[in-house]
Amino acid sequence: MKNTIEKALQKQKQSKAAELEKAKNTEEVNVAQEFPVEAHSVLSDDAAAEKVTANTDTAVKTDRKAPEQYGFTIDFERLDKNGHISLNGERKQINEEYREIKRKLLANAFGALAKTLHNPNIIMVTSSRPSEGKTFTATNLAMSIASEQDKTVLLVDADVLKPNVLRTLGLENRQGLMEYLKGDVADIADVLYPTNIDKLKIIPAGRSHHLSTELLASQKMHDTVDEFANRYPDRIVIFDTPPLIGINESAILANFAGQAVVVVEEGKAKMSDIKLSVERLNPEMAIGFVVNKSVHNDTDGSGYYGYYYAERKN
């Protein structure tokens, strides 16, 4: 391995020397020029392109390239301050809670139950009513699953009426799903943005449209979801969808997913709303419930917000 690295570094050095000599001969030397891109990517410690946090239980693989080389650069410290899971190796209570939730979802997606579900690796995250914490849950789930060693995650903001994924993650607006379905963007890959989390990609909702229901119900959307579900065997797709009650788009999206996570705000959600929400879901789905904003006392007497998962298969 050491000889391979040394050979690669020597090749870089020779390529750089040849490039500078060529520039010198044409009087176009640029002193700020970087090393040319090579097929190999052996880097020194100071220029390491990838970083894995020391705690492998909470590690999320990240990349230290210049921000402009990403579709999106997520500010981990900002998320940490806003109560999200920690991506810096800290073992927080919320990290443990989302680990417990994702284990059940991954088991459904790739375990024995997967054979009984349509698109088991596609998970919709929703709620009965607005402001119960569905986007907070969707983004935390996506980042937690991205820490898995053998899974990749695509987070799709399908709440095309009130998109909130980019705002929650502190990211700027971009073209997204609506532009693709309308035909303003030719290829879904053009709105599928990589992030500085190695295994996480994001598709924003894009600009709201008065025909959003029809666009989501289109054959183009069906074909796109089929590609999401089947192209990569290691991929989990998380759809952040609109609330279930009173919004047609969420009922349409429920037909695409094999699993649903219904976020319920403790002390706010009504049992009648939860029952009505379940009725609007595909009866063949695996349905789980996350109780959000539930304040309990930890063993040391301090308070924390709890996130708990219970599941039913219809």
C-alpha positions as CSV (number, residue, x, y, z in Angstrom):
1,M,0.0,0.0,0.0
2,K,2.8,2.4,0.9
3,N,4.5,1.8,-2.5
4,T,1.2,2.4,-4.3
5,I,0.7,5.8,-2.5
6,E,4.3,6.8,-3.2
7,K,3.9,6.0,-6.9
8,A,0.6,8.0,-7.1
9,L,2.2,11.0,-5.4
10,Q,5.2,10.8,-7.7
11,K,2.9,10.7,-10.7
12,Q,1.1,13.8,-9.4
13,K,4.5,15.5,-9.0
14,Q,5.5,14.6,-12.5
15,S,2.2,15.8,-13.9
16,K,2.5,19.1,-12.1
17,A,6.1,19.6,-13.4
18,A,5.0,18.9,-17.0
19,E,2.1,21.3,-16.7
20,L,4.3,24.1,-15.4
21,E,6.9,23.5,-18.1
22,K,4.3,23.7,-20.8
23,A,2.9,27.0,-19.3
24,K,6.4,28.4,-19.0
25,N,7.1,27.7,-22.7
26,T,4.0,29.6,-23.7
27,E,4.5,32.4,-21.2
28,E,1.2,31.6,-19.5
29,V,2.4,30.5,-16.1
30,N,-0.3,30.8,-13.4
31,V,1.3,30.8,-10.0
32,A,-2.1,30.0,-8.4
33,Q,-2.7,26.9,-10.5
34,E,-3.8,23.8,-8.6
35,F,-2.6,20.2,-9.3
36,P,-4.5,18.9,-12.4
37,V,-7.2,16.3,-11.7
38,E,-6.0,12.8,-12.0
39,A,-7.9,9.5,-12.2
40,H,-6.3,8.5,-8.8
41,S,-7.1,10.5,-5.6
42,V,-4.2,9.9,-3.2
43,L,-3.9,13.0,-1.0
44,S,-1.7,14.1,1.8
45,D,-2.9,14.3,5.4
46,D,-3.4,18.1,5.2
47,A,-5.5,17.8,2.0
48,A,-7.5,14.7,3.0
49,A,-10.7,14.8,1.0
50,E,-12.7,12.7,3.4
51,K,-13.2,12.5,7.1
52,V,-14.9,9.9,9.3
53,T,-15.6,10.9,12.9
54,A,-13.8,8.9,15.5
55,N,-16.9,7.5,17.1
56,T,-17.9,4.9,14.6
57,D,-21.3,4.5,16.3
58,T,-22.3,8.0,15.4
59,A,-19.9,8.6,12.4
60,V,-21.2,10.2,9.2
61,K,-18.7,10.2,6.3
62,T,-18.1,13.7,5.2
63,D,-15.9,15.4,2.5
64,R,-13.6,18.4,3.0
65,K,-13.5,19.6,-0.6
66,A,-14.3,23.2,-1.4
67,P,-18.0,24.0,-0.8
68,E,-18.6,24.9,-4.5
69,Q,-18.0,21.3,-5.4
70,Y,-21.2,20.3,-3.7
71,G,-24.8,20.8,-4.5
72,F,-25.4,21.6,-0.8
73,T,-23.1,22.1,2.2
74,I,-24.9,21.4,5.4
75,D,-23.7,23.2,8.5
76,F,-23.4,20.5,11.2
77,E,-22.9,23.0,14.1
78,R,-26.1,24.9,13.1
79,L,-28.1,21.7,13.1
80,D,-26.6,20.6,16.5
81,K,-27.6,24.0,18.0
82,N,-31.1,23.6,16.6
83,G,-31.6,20.2,18.3
84,H,-30.9,17.9,15.4
85,I,-28.8,14.8,15.7
86,S,-25.1,15.4,16.0
87,L,-23.0,14.6,13.0
88,N,-19.7,15.4,14.8
89,G,-19.4,12.2,16.8
90,E,-21.2,13.3,19.9
91,R,-23.4,10.6,21.4
92,K,-26.6,12.6,22.1
93,Q,-29.9,11.2,23.3
94,I,-31.6,12.2,20.1
95,N,-29.0,10.2,18.1
96,E,-29.9,7.1,20.1
97,E,-33.6,7.6,19.5
98,Y,-33.3,8.0,15.8
99,R,-31.0,4.9,15.7
100,E,-33.8,2.9,17.3
101,I,-36.3,4.2,14.7
102,K,-34.1,3.7,11.7
103,R,-33.3,0.1,12.7
104,K,-37.0,-0.8,12.3
105,L,-37.3,1.0,9.0
106,L,-34.2,-0.7,7.6
107,A,-35.4,-4.1,8.8
108,N,-38.6,-3.5,6.9
109,A,-36.9,-2.3,3.8
110,F,-34.3,-5.1,3.5
111,G,-35.5,-7.9,5.8
112,A,-38.2,-10.5,5.6
113,L,-41.1,-8.1,5.5
114,A,-39.7,-6.4,2.4
115,K,-41.1,-9.2,0.2
116,T,-44.6,-8.3,1.4
117,L,-44.3,-4.6,0.7
118,H,-44.4,-2.6,-2.6
119,N,-41.3,-0.3,-2.7
120,P,-40.2,-1.1,0.9
121,N,-37.2,1.1,0.6
122,I,-39.4,4.2,0.0
123,I,-40.5,5.8,3.2
124,M,-42.9,8.7,3.4
125,V,-42.8,10.9,6.5
126,T,-46.0,12.8,7.2
127,S,-48.3,14.0,9.9
128,S,-52.0,14.5,10.5
129,R,-51.8,18.3,10.7
130,P,-49.1,20.9,10.0
131,S,-46.4,21.8,12.5
132,E,-46.1,18.4,14.2
133,G,-42.5,18.0,13.3
134,K,-42.5,15.8,10.2
135,T,-39.7,17.7,8.4
136,F,-37.6,17.6,11.5
137,T,-38.1,13.9,11.6
138,A,-37.5,13.3,7.9
139,T,-34.2,15.2,7.9
140,N,-33.0,13.5,11.1
141,L,-33.9,10.1,9.7
142,A,-32.1,10.8,6.5
143,M,-28.9,11.9,8.2
144,S,-29.0,9.0,10.7
145,I,-29.4,6.4,7.9
146,A,-26.6,8.1,6.0
147,S,-24.3,7.1,8.8
148,E,-24.8,3.4,7.9
149,Q,-21.8,1.7,6.3
150,D,-23.7,0.1,3.4
151,K,-26.7,2.3,2.8
152,T,-27.3,5.5,0.8
153,V,-30.1,8.0,1.3
154,L,-32.1,10.2,-1.1
155,L,-34.2,12.8,0.7
156,V,-37.0,14.2,-1.4
157,D,-39.0,17.3,-0.4
158,A,-42.4,16.2,-1.7
159,D,-44.3,18.8,0.3
160,V,-44.7,20.8,-2.8
161,L,-47.2,23.2,-1.2
162,K,-45.1,24.3,1.7
163,P,-41.6,23.0,1.2
164,N,-39.5,23.0,4.3
165,V,-36.5,20.6,3.9
166,L,-34.0,23.2,2.6
167,R,-35.1,25.8,5.3
168,T,-34.8,23.2,8.0
169,L,-31.2,22.3,6.9
170,G,-30.3,26.0,6.4
171,L,-29.9,25.6,2.6
172,E,-30.7,28.0,-0.3
173,N,-33.6,27.4,-2.6
174,R,-32.9,25.5,-5.8
175,Q,-34.9,24.0,-8.7
176,G,-36.4,20.7,-7.8
177,L,-39.1,18.1,-8.3
178,M,-41.7,20.5,-9.7
179,E,-39.4,21.8,-12.3
180,Y,-38.6,18.3,-13.4
181,L,-42.2,17.2,-13.6
182,K,-43.2,20.3,-15.5
183,G,-40.4,19.7,-18.0
184,D,-38.4,22.8,-17.2
185,V,-35.6,20.5,-16.3
186,A,-34.9,17.6,-18.7
187,D,-33.3,15.1,-16.3
188,I,-34.0,14.2,-12.7
189,A,-30.3,14.1,-12.1
190,D,-30.2,17.9,-12.7
191,V,-32.2,18.4,-9.5
192,L,-30.6,15.6,-7.5
193,Y,-28.0,17.4,-5.4
194,P,-25.1,15.8,-3.6
195,T,-24.2,17.1,-0.1
196,N,-21.1,17.2,2.1
197,I,-22.6,14.0,3.8
198,D,-21.1,11.4,1.6
199,K,-24.1,9.1,1.4
200,L,-26.9,11.7,1.4
201,K,-28.4,13.4,-1.7
202,I,-31.4,15.8,-1.8
203,I,-34.1,16.7,-4.3
204,P,-35.8,20.0,-3.3
205,A,-39.5,20.5,-3.9
206,G,-38.9,23.4,-6.3
207,R,-41.5,26.1,-7.0
208,S,-45.1,25.4,-6.0
209,H,-47.5,24.9,-8.9
210,H,-51.3,25.0,-9.2
211,L,-51.3,21.6,-10.9
212,S,-49.1,19.9,-8.3
213,T,-51.7,17.2,-7.7
214,E,-51.8,16.3,-11.3
215,L,-48.1,16.4,-11.7
216,L,-47.5,14.1,-8.8
217,A,-50.1,11.7,-10.2
218,S,-48.5,11.7,-13.6
219,Q,-46.9,8.7,-15.4
220,K,-43.6,10.7,-15.3
221,M,-43.7,10.7,-11.5
222,H,-44.6,7.0,-11.4
223,D,-41.6,6.1,-13.6
224,T,-39.3,8.3,-11.5
225,V,-40.3,6.7,-8.3
226,D,-39.8,3.2,-9.9
227,E,-36.3,4.3,-10.8
228,F,-35.7,5.6,-7.2
229,A,-36.9,2.3,-5.8
230,N,-35.1,-0.1,-8.1
231,R,-31.9,1.4,-9.5
232,Y,-29.8,1.2,-6.4
233,P,-30.2,-1.8,-4.1
234,D,-28.6,0.0,-1.2
235,R,-30.7,3.1,-1.3
236,I,-33.4,4.4,1.1
237,V,-35.6,7.1,-0.3
238,I,-37.3,9.4,2.2
239,F,-40.2,11.6,1.0
240,D,-41.2,14.5,3.3
241,T,-44.8,14.8,2.3
242,P,-47.6,17.2,3.1
243,P,-49.9,16.5,6.1
244,L,-52.5,13.8,5.4
245,I,-55.7,15.6,6.4
246,G,-57.3,17.8,3.7
247,I,-54.4,17.6,1.2
248,N,-54.7,15.4,-2.0
249,E,-51.0,15.3,-2.7
250,S,-50.2,13.2,0.3
251,A,-52.8,10.5,-0.6
252,I,-51.2,10.3,-4.0
253,L,-47.7,10.0,-2.6
254,A,-48.9,7.3,-0.2
255,N,-49.3,5.0,-3.2
256,F,-45.6,5.2,-4.0
257,A,-44.2,4.3,-0.6
258,G,-43.9,0.9,1.1
259,Q,-43.6,2.5,4.6
260,A,-45.1,5.5,6.3
261,V,-43.9,7.3,9.4
262,V,-46.6,9.4,10.9
263,V,-45.3,12.1,13.2
264,V,-47.6,12.8,16.2
265,E,-47.1,15.7,18.5
266,E,-47.8,14.7,22.0
267,G,-50.5,16.8,23.7
268,K,-51.7,18.3,20.3
269,A,-52.6,15.5,18.0
270,K,-56.2,14.2,18.3
271,M,-56.9,10.5,18.2
272,S,-59.7,11.1,15.6
273,D,-57.1,12.9,13.4
274,I,-54.6,10.0,13.7
275,K,-57.3,7.5,12.7
276,L,-58.4,9.6,9.8
277,S,-54.7,9.9,8.7
278,V,-54.3,6.1,8.7
279,E,-57.4,5.7,6.6
280,R,-55.8,8.0,3.9
281,L,-52.7,5.8,3.7
282,N,-52.2,2.7,1.5
283,P,-53.6,-0.2,3.5
284,E,-50.7,-2.4,2.3
285,M,-48.0,-0.2,3.9
286,A,-46.1,-0.7,7.0
287,I,-47.1,2.2,9.2
288,G,-45.1,3.6,12.1
289,F,-45.7,6.4,14.6
290,V,-43.2,8.8,16.0
291,V,-44.4,10.7,19.1
292,N,-42.6,14.1,18.8
293,K,-42.0,16.8,21.4
294,S,-42.6,14.4,24.3
295,V,-40.7,15.8,27.3
296,H,-39.4,13.2,29.8
297,N,-36.8,13.1,32.5
298,D,-33.5,11.4,31.9
299,T,-31.8,9.4,34.6
300,D,-29.9,12.4,35.8
301,G,-33.1,14.4,36.2
302,S,-32.6,16.6,33.1
303,G,-35.4,17.0,30.6
304,Y,-35.2,16.1,27.0
305,Y,-37.4,15.7,24.0
306,G,-38.2,12.1,23.3
307,Y,-38.9,10.4,19.9
308,Y,-40.5,7.0,20.1
309,Y,-41.5,4.6,17.3
310,A,-44.4,2.1,17.3
311,E,-45.4,0.2,14.2
312,R,-48.3,-1.6,12.7
313,K,-48.7,-3.6,9.5
314,N,-52.2,-3.6,8.1
